[in-house]
């Protein structure tokens, strides 16, 4: 699941990403960003537009977000264990 990219100023590692509704524009991405001159940080990218969900589908949407953040948390813990990231 983890993708790594390096820009001239930082390294970015995708910890998780998910489409939270049935709309193709409702992607949430969680990344570890390691700038060369700052401490590491977690970047969460939300959809640009509000997500619209029918009330009966709200539980599924909430569960998708919880699953995404849980998976990203586990991936970050693995990454920290391997790299001794503080």
C-alpha positions as CSV (number, residue, x, y, z in Angstrom):
1,X,0.0,0.0,0.0
2,X,2.9,2.4,0.7
3,X,4.1,4.5,-2.1
4,X,7.1,6.7,-1.8
5,X,7.9,9.9,-3.8
6,X,10.7,12.3,-3.4
7,X,10.5,16.0,-4.2
8,X,13.6,18.2,-4.1
9,X,12.7,19.3,-0.6
10,X,10.9,16.3,1.0
11,X,10.1,12.6,0.8
12,X,6.4,11.6,0.8
13,X,5.1,8.1,1.7
14,X,1.5,7.2,1.2
15,X,0.2,5.5,4.4
16,X,-3.4,5.0,3.1
17,X,-5.9,6.3,0.7
18,X,-9.6,5.6,0.2
19,X,-12.7,6.7,-1.7
20,X,-15.0,7.4,1.2
21,X,-18.3,7.6,-0.8
22,X,-19.4,6.3,-4.2
23,X,-18.3,9.6,-5.8
24,X,-15.0,9.2,-7.7
25,X,-14.0,12.7,-6.3
26,X,-14.2,11.7,-2.6
27,X,-10.7,10.4,-2.1
28,X,-8.9,10.9,1.2
29,X,-5.2,10.4,1.3
30,X,-2.9,10.1,4.3
31,X,0.8,10.6,3.7
32,X,4.0,10.8,5.8
33,X,6.0,13.8,4.7
34,X,9.6,14.1,5.6
35,X,11.0,17.5,4.7
36,X,14.7,17.9,4.7
37,X,14.7,20.8,7.1
38,X,11.7,20.0,9.4
39,X,10.5,17.1,11.6
40,X,8.3,14.5,9.8
41,X,4.6,15.2,9.7
42,X,1.4,13.4,8.6
43,X,-0.5,15.1,5.8
44,X,-4.2,14.4,5.3
45,X,-5.7,15.4,2.0
46,X,-9.5,15.8,1.9
47,X,-11.8,16.2,-1.1
48,X,-12.1,19.7,-2.4
49,X,-15.9,19.6,-2.4
50,X,-18.2,18.6,0.5
51,X,-19.1,14.9,0.5
52,X,-22.9,14.2,0.2
53,X,-24.2,11.0,1.7
54,X,-27.7,9.6,2.2
55,X,-28.5,9.2,5.9
56,X,-28.7,5.4,5.5
57,X,-25.2,5.3,4.0
58,X,-23.6,7.5,6.7
59,X,-22.6,4.5,8.8
60,X,-20.7,3.0,5.8
61,X,-19.0,6.4,5.1
62,X,-17.9,6.7,8.8
63,X,-16.7,3.2,8.8
64,X,-14.6,3.8,5.6
65,X,-12.9,6.8,7.3
66,X,-12.2,4.8,10.5
67,X,-10.8,1.9,8.4
68,X,-8.6,4.4,6.5
69,X,-7.2,6.1,9.6
70,X,-6.7,2.8,11.3
71,X,-4.8,1.3,8.4
72,X,-2.7,4.5,8.1
73,X,-1.9,4.4,11.8
74,X,-0.7,0.8,11.5
75,X,1.4,1.6,8.5
76,X,3.0,4.6,10.2
77,X,3.8,2.3,13.3
78,X,5.5,-0.2,10.9
79,X,7.4,2.5,9.2
80,X,8.5,4.0,12.5
81,X,9.6,0.6,13.8
82,X,11.7,0.0,10.7
83,X,13.2,3.5,10.5
84,X,13.2,4.5,14.1
85,X,11.3,7.6,13.2
86,X,10.6,9.8,16.2
